[in-house]
């Protein structure tokens, strides 16, 4: 089974499709460019606040983004248990 990717990977695809810079997208989300960069690079997880901001942009629902985050976290835990 393929492990679910980090939500930042999917978010980056959306940003690229819009032709936005990280700073421009961060402005639309109401967060700092540094915070968005951490999310995009997998150093932090998707927060409910960002998920809701993405929903307001029309990029799926907040529940979708939170499911992606939860799937990624569960896959990481399962991976740790095997190791």
TORPA-4810 file (N, C-alpha, C, O; in nm, 3 decimals):
<nodes>
NODE_1_0.084_-0.118_0.000_0.000_0.000_0.000_0.089_0.124_0.000_0.191_0.129_0.068_X
NODE_2_0.048_0.222_-0.076_0.123_0.348_-0.087_0.086_0.440_0.029_-0.032_0.462_0.057_X
NODE_3_0.185_0.493_0.095_0.162_0.581_0.209_0.110_0.716_0.161_0.161_0.771_0.063_X
NODE_4_0.010_0.771_0.231_-0.041_0.904_0.193_0.068_1.010_0.208_0.144_1.010_0.305_X
NODE_5_0.072_1.100_0.112_0.170_1.207_0.118_0.130_1.315_0.217_0.018_1.318_0.268_X
NODE_6_0.224_1.401_0.243_0.201_1.515_0.332_0.109_1.614_0.260_0.122_1.633_0.139_X
NODE_7_0.016_1.677_0.333_-0.075_1.771_0.268_-0.004_1.888_0.200_-0.059_1.949_0.108_X
NODE_8_0.116_1.919_0.243_0.192_2.026_0.180_0.224_1.996_0.034_0.234_2.088_-0.048_X
NODE_9_0.240_1.868_0.001_0.268_1.830_-0.138_0.149_1.865_-0.228_0.167_1.920_-0.336_X
NODE_10_0.031_1.832_-0.182_-0.090_1.862_-0.258_-0.115_2.012_-0.264_-0.156_2.065_-0.367_X
NODE_11_-0.091_2.080_-0.155_-0.109_2.224_-0.151_-0.015_2.293_-0.250_-0.054_2.388_-0.317_X
NODE_12_0.108_2.244_-0.259_0.205_2.302_-0.353_0.154_2.291_-0.497_0.172_2.382_-0.577_X
NODE_13_0.090_2.178_-0.529_0.034_2.161_-0.664_-0.072_2.268_-0.691_-0.078_2.322_-0.802_X
NODE_14_-0.155_2.298_-0.593_-0.258_2.400_-0.608_-0.197_2.538_-0.628_-0.241_2.615_-0.712_X
NODE_15_-0.094_2.568_-0.549_-0.027_2.698_-0.560_0.036_2.713_-0.697_0.023_2.817_-0.761_X
NODE_16_0.104_2.607_-0.743_0.168_2.611_-0.875_0.064_2.629_-0.985_0.087_2.704_-1.081_X
NODE_17_-0.050_2.560_-0.972_-0.156_2.572_-1.073_-0.211_2.715_-1.083_-0.252_2.760_-1.190_X
NODE_18_-0.211_2.784_-0.970_-0.258_2.923_-0.969_-0.151_3.021_-1.017_-0.181_3.135_-1.050_X
NODE_19_-0.026_2.975_-1.020_0.084_3.062_-1.058_0.122_3.159_-0.948_0.182_3.264_-0.974_X
NODE_20_0.088_3.124_-0.823_0.116_3.211_-0.709_0.253_3.181_-0.650_0.302_3.068_-0.658_X
NODE_21_0.312_3.282_-0.591_0.433_3.263_-0.510_0.388_3.217_-0.372_0.270_3.224_-0.338_X
NODE_22_0.484_3.170_-0.293_0.453_3.130_-0.155_0.401_3.251_-0.077_0.305_3.238_-0.002_X
NODE_23_0.464_3.366_-0.094_0.421_3.486_-0.022_0.279_3.527_-0.062_0.199_3.566_0.023_X
NODE_24_0.248_3.518_-0.191_0.114_3.555_-0.238_0.008_3.462_-0.180_-0.096_3.507_-0.133_X
NODE_25_0.036_3.332_-0.182_-0.059_3.236_-0.126_-0.074_3.256_0.024_-0.185_3.251_0.078_X
NODE_26_0.036_3.279_0.092_0.032_3.302_0.237_-0.058_3.420_0.269_-0.133_3.417_0.367_X
NODE_27_-0.051_3.525_0.188_-0.137_3.640_0.208_-0.284_3.605_0.195_-0.367_3.652_0.273_X
NODE_28_-0.317_3.522_0.097_-0.456_3.478_0.079_-0.503_3.391_0.197_-0.621_3.391_0.231_X
NODE_29_-0.410_3.318_0.257_-0.444_3.230_0.369_-0.441_3.301_0.504_-0.492_3.248_0.603_X
NODE_30_-0.382_3.418_0.508_-0.373_3.492_0.634_-0.266_3.438_0.727_-0.278_3.448_0.849_X
NODE_31_-0.160_3.380_0.669_-0.048_3.330_0.749_0.082_3.387_0.692_0.082_3.445_0.583_X
NODE_32_0.191_3.370_0.765_0.319_3.420_0.715_0.374_3.328_0.607_0.341_3.210_0.600_X
NODE_33_0.458_3.384_0.523_0.523_3.304_0.419_0.610_3.196_0.482_0.621_3.086_0.428_X
NODE_34_0.670_3.227_0.597_0.754_3.127_0.665_0.669_3.009_0.713_0.711_2.894_0.702_X
NODE_35_0.551_3.039_0.767_0.461_2.931_0.813_0.416_2.845_0.696_0.411_2.723_0.707_X
NODE_36_0.383_2.908_0.584_0.341_2.832_0.466_0.457_2.748_0.413_0.438_2.634_0.373_X
NODE_37_0.576_2.804_0.413_0.694_2.731_0.367_0.717_2.605_0.452_0.751_2.500_0.398_X
NODE_38_0.700_2.617_0.584_0.715_2.500_0.672_0.614_2.392_0.637_0.647_2.273_0.638_X
NODE_39_0.491_2.432_0.608_0.388_2.337_0.569_0.421_2.272_0.435_0.412_2.150_0.421_X
NODE_40_0.459_2.352_0.338_0.490_2.300_0.205_0.608_2.203_0.207_0.614_2.111_0.126_X
NODE_41_0.702_2.225_0.298_0.821_2.141_0.306_0.808_2.027_0.407_0.905_1.958_0.437_X
NODE_42_0.686_2.008_0.459_0.661_1.894_0.547_0.717_1.908_0.687_0.726_1.808_0.759_X
NODE_43_0.754_2.027_0.727_0.811_2.047_0.861_0.704_2.075_0.966_0.732_2.074_1.086_X
NODE_44_0.581_2.099_0.920_0.467_2.116_1.010_0.345_2.058_0.942_0.344_2.038_0.820_X
NODE_45_0.243_2.032_1.019_0.122_1.974_0.964_0.018_2.078_0.928_0.032_2.197_0.959_X
NODE_46_-0.087_2.032_0.863_-0.200_2.116_0.827_-0.281_2.147_0.952_-0.323_2.055_1.022_X
NODE_47_-0.303_2.273_0.979_-0.384_2.312_1.094_-0.529_2.331_1.050_-0.554_2.357_0.932_X
NODE_48_-0.623_2.319_1.142_-0.762_2.346_1.106_-0.782_2.488_1.052_-0.865_2.509_0.964_X
NODE_49_-0.708_2.583_1.104_-0.720_2.722_1.059_-0.680_2.735_0.911_-0.749_2.802_0.834_X
NODE_50_-0.570_2.672_0.873_-0.527_2.677_0.733_-0.624_2.597_0.646_-0.655_2.638_0.534_X
NODE_51_-0.670_2.484_0.696_-0.766_2.403_0.621_-0.892_2.484_0.590_-0.945_2.477_0.479_X
NODE_52_-0.940_2.560_0.686_-1.058_2.643_0.666_-1.029_2.756_0.566_-1.115_2.791_0.485_X
NODE_53_-0.910_2.813_0.574_-0.872_2.918_0.478_-0.866_2.862_0.336_-0.905_2.929_0.241_X
NODE_54_-0.818_2.739_0.322_-0.814_2.675_0.190_-0.956_2.651_0.138_-0.983_2.667_0.020_X
NODE_55_-1.046_2.611_0.228_-1.185_2.593_0.190_-1.243_2.725_0.139_-1.316_2.726_0.039_X
NODE_56_-1.212_2.833_0.205_-1.264_2.964_0.164_-1.210_3.007_0.028_-1.274_3.085_-0.043_X
NODE_57_-1.091_2.955_-0.008_-1.036_2.982_-0.142_-1.102_2.894_-0.248_-1.084_2.916_-0.368_X
NODE_58_-1.178_2.795_-0.203_-1.243_2.704_-0.297_-1.159_2.582_-0.329_-1.186_2.511_-0.426_X
NODE_59_-1.056_2.559_-0.249_-0.967_2.445_-0.270_-1.012_2.328_-0.185_-0.944_2.290_-0.089_X
NODE_60_-1.125_2.270_-0.219_-1.187_2.157_-0.149_-1.242_2.204_-0.014_-1.260_2.324_0.009_X
NODE_61_-1.267_2.108_0.074_-1.325_2.142_0.204_-1.220_2.132_0.313_-1.116_2.068_0.296_X
NODE_62_-1.248_2.197_0.424_-1.157_2.187_0.539_-1.147_2.042_0.584_-1.040_1.997_0.624_X
NODE_63_-1.259_1.969_0.578_-1.258_1.828_0.618_-1.165_1.746_0.529_-1.095_1.657_0.578_X
NODE_64_-1.165_1.776_0.400_-1.074_1.706_0.310_-0.929_1.724_0.354_-0.853_1.628_0.366_X
NODE_65_-0.891_1.850_0.378_-0.752_1.879_0.415_-0.715_1.813_0.547_-0.603_1.766_0.564_X
NODE_66_-0.809_1.809_0.641_-0.781_1.747_0.769_-0.770_1.594_0.754_-0.692_1.531_0.825_X
NODE_67_-0.849_1.535_0.662_-0.835_1.391_0.636_-0.700_1.359_0.574_-0.639_1.258_0.607_X
NODE_68_-0.654_1.446_0.484_-0.521_1.425_0.424_-0.415_1.428_0.535_-0.326_1.343_0.538_X
NODE_69_-0.426_1.525_0.625_-0.330_1.535_0.736_-0.337_1.411_0.825_-0.234_1.354_0.860_X
NODE_70_-0.458_1.369_0.861_-0.474_1.252_0.948_-0.421_1.126_0.881_-0.356_1.044_0.946_X
NODE_71_-0.447_1.110_0.752_-0.396_0.994_0.679_-0.245_0.990_0.679_-0.184_0.884_0.695_X
NODE_72_-0.184_1.105_0.660_-0.038_1.113_0.661_0.018_1.077_0.799_0.114_1.001_0.810_X
NODE_73_-0.043_1.131_0.903_0.005_1.103_1.039_-0.010_0.956_1.074_0.080_0.897_1.134_X
NODE_74_-0.122_0.895_1.038_-0.142_0.753_1.067_-0.040_0.668_0.992_0.013_0.571_1.048_X
NODE_75_-0.012_0.702_0.867_0.088_0.628_0.790_0.225_0.638_0.855_0.300_0.541_0.857_X
NODE_76_0.259_0.755_0.908_0.389_0.773_0.975_0.397_0.687_1.100_0.500_0.625_1.127_X
NODE_77_0.288_0.683_1.178_0.286_0.600_1.298_0.301_0.452_1.265_0.376_0.380_1.331_X
NODE_78_0.231_0.408_1.162_0.241_0.267_1.121_0.384_0.235_1.077_0.436_0.127_1.106_X
NODE_79_0.445_0.327_1.008_0.582_0.310_0.961_0.678_0.298_1.080_0.771_0.216_1.079_X
NODE_80_0.655_0.379_1.183_0.739_0.376_1.303_0.723_0.243_1.378_0.820_0.190_1.432_X
NODE_81_0.601_0.188_1.380_0.577_0.063_1.450_0.649_-0.054_1.384_0.691_-0.148_1.452_X
NODE_82_0.664_-0.049_1.252_0.731_-0.155_1.178_0.882_-0.148_1.201_0.950_-0.251_1.204_X
NODE_83_0.933_-0.028_1.217_1.079_-0.008_1.230_1.132_-0.058_1.361_1.252_-0.049_1.387_X
</nodes>
